[in-house]
């Protein structure tokens, strides 16, 4: 698990660098984060990159990829519910509530006959919750720092760095065994950034 977390850390750290380099090319200057936005971007990086992916990789280590694919979209339902409490103009309506109930029931029905574990499905749901909370924080951060690319670049960089540290402390190891492995790693970093 710690090797997966270390891998994710390097992937997102590199993705953050790529986003900031693209931003620098577009702006023709180094993208600086506004001082007032630092706290919210650090929190965003910790929640939406670090926590989300720690719980995601722990969850996938104890649950099937199928269950991961089924549980990951619960973040959408969670965002709808959280938005009700954080934004005055985004209240829960009857249709939104019904949609969330039907969606959650569908997830429960798909998982009813299979064994579930907290380390598997529980961690995947916590990962989805971290994504939903991060989306709320992201909206607030972009009110302070109006350029979403700067916010994204720094939150990936910070969250990735914390994942690297966590992976190393846990004894994770990362070895690039071939050129094709490095190219795949680069592709995944580009996928996360572009």
C-alpha positions in Angstrom: 0.0 0.0 0.0 2.8 2.5 0.9 4.5 1.9 -2.4 1.2 2.7 -4.2 0.9 5.9 -2.1 4.5 6.8 -2.9 3.8 6.2 -6.6 0.7 8.4 -6.4 2.7 11.1 -4.6 5.3 11.3 -7.3 2.5 11.2 -10.0 0.6 14.1 -8.5 3.8 16.1 -7.5 4.9 15.9 -11.2 1.4 16.7 -12.3 1.5 19.9 -10.2 4.8 20.9 -11.8 3.3 20.3 -15.2 0.2 22.4 -14.5 2.4 25.2 -13.1 4.8 25.1 -16.1 1.8 25.2 -18.5 0.4 28.2 -16.5 3.9 29.9 -16.7 3.9 29.5 -20.5 0.4 30.9 -20.8 1.0 33.9 -18.4 4.7 34.3 -19.5 5.7 34.5 -15.9 6.0 32.2 -12.9 2.6 31.6 -11.4 2.7 32.8 -7.8 -0.1 31.9 -5.4 -1.7 34.8 -3.6 -0.7 35.0 0.0 -4.3 34.9 1.2 -4.9 31.7 -0.7 -2.0 29.7 0.7 -4.0 28.2 3.7 -7.0 27.1 1.6 -4.7 25.6 -1.1 -2.7 23.7 1.5 -5.9 22.3 3.0 -7.2 21.5 -0.5 -4.0 19.7 -1.3 -4.2 17.7 1.9 -7.8 16.7 1.6 -8.4 16.4 -2.2 -5.0 14.9 -3.1 -3.5 13.4 0.0 -6.5 12.0 2.0 -8.5 11.1 -1.1 -5.7 9.0 -2.6 -4.5 7.4 0.7 -8.1 6.1 1.3 -8.5 5.3 -2.4 -5.4 3.1 -2.6 -6.1 1.4 0.8 -9.7 0.8 -0.4 -8.6 -0.7 -3.7 -6.1 -3.0 -1.9 -9.1 -4.5 0.0 -11.9 -4.3 -2.6 -12.2 -5.2 -6.2 -11.8 -2.7 -9.0 -15.5 -3.3 -9.8 -16.5 -2.1 -6.4 -14.1 0.9 -6.7 -15.8 1.8 -10.0 -19.2 1.5 -8.3 -18.4 3.5 -5.1 -16.3 6.2 -6.6 -19.3 8.2 -8.1 -20.8 8.5 -4.6 -18.7 11.7 -4.4 -21.3 13.2 -6.8 -24.2 12.5 -4.3 -22.0 13.8 -1.4 -21.3 17.0 -3.3 -25.0 17.6 -3.9 -25.7 17.2 -0.2 -22.7 19.3 1.0 -23.5 22.1 -1.4 -26.8 22.5 0.3 -25.1 23.4 3.6 -22.3 25.6 2.1 -24.1 27.5 -0.7 -27.3 29.5 -0.3 -28.1 29.2 -4.0 -27.7 25.4 -4.2 -30.4 24.0 -1.9 -31.6 20.4 -1.9 -34.8 20.1 -3.9 -37.2 17.2 -3.9 -35.7 16.0 -7.2 -32.1 16.3 -6.0 -33.0 14.5 -2.8 -34.8 11.7 -4.7 -31.8 11.4 -7.1 -29.4 11.0 -4.2 -31.6 8.4 -2.5 -32.1 6.4 -5.7 -28.3 6.6 -6.4 -27.3 5.5 -2.9 -29.9 2.7 -3.0 -28.4 1.5 -6.3 -25.0 1.3 -4.7 -26.4 -0.6 -1.7 -28.2 -3.0 -4.0 -25.1 -3.7 -6.1 -23.1 -4.5 -2.9 -25.8 -6.3 -0.9 -24.8 -9.9 -1.8 -21.1 -9.4 -1.6 -18.8 -9.2 1.4 -17.8 -5.7 2.4 -15.1 -4.5 4.7 -14.3 -1.1 6.2 -10.8 -1.3 4.7 -12.2 -1.9 1.3 -15.6 -0.2 0.7 -15.3 2.0 3.8 -12.1 3.6 2.6 -13.4 4.0 -0.9 -16.4 5.9 0.5 -14.1 8.1 2.7 -12.1 8.8 -0.5 -15.2 9.9 -2.3 -16.1 12.1 0.7 -12.6 13.7 0.6 -13.1 14.5 -3.1 -16.5 16.0 -2.3 -15.2 18.2 0.5 -12.2 19.1 -1.7 -14.6 20.3 -4.3 -16.2 22.7 -1.8 -12.8 24.0 -0.7 -11.7 24.3 -4.3 -14.6 26.6 -5.0 -13.7 28.8 -2.0 -10.0 28.8 -2.9 -10.7 30.0 -6.5 -12.7 32.9 -5.0 -9.4 34.1 -3.4 -7.0 33.0 -6.2 -9.0 33.6 -9.4 -6.8 31.4 -11.6 -7.9 27.8 -11.2 -4.8 26.5 -12.9 -2.6 28.1 -10.1 -4.9 26.5 -7.4 -4.8 23.1 -9.1 -1.0 23.2 -9.7 -0.2 24.1 -6.2 -2.7 21.7 -4.6 -1.4 18.8 -6.7 2.2 19.8 -5.8 1.5 20.0 -2.0 -0.8 17.0 -1.9 1.7 15.0 -3.9 4.6 16.0 -1.6 2.6 14.9 1.5 1.8 11.5 -0.2 5.6 11.1 -1.0 6.5 11.7 2.6 3.7 9.4 3.9 4.8 6.7 1.4 8.4 6.9 2.4 7.6 6.9 6.2 5.5 3.7 5.6 8.4 2.0 3.8 7.1 2.4 0.3 9.5 1.8 -2.6 9.4 3.0 -6.1 11.6 1.6 -8.9 11.6 2.6 -12.5 12.4 -0.7 -14.2 12.3 0.3 -17.9 11.9 3.1 -20.3 8.3 2.0 -21.0 7.5 2.0 -17.2 8.9 5.6 -17.0 6.8 6.6 -20.1 3.7 5.1 -18.5 4.4 7.1 -15.3 4.9 10.3 -17.3 1.6 9.5 -19.1 -0.3 9.2 -15.8 1.2 12.5 -14.6 0.1 14.2 -17.8 -3.3 12.6 -17.5 -3.7 14.1 -14.0 -2.5 17.5 -15.1 -3.9 18.1 -18.6 
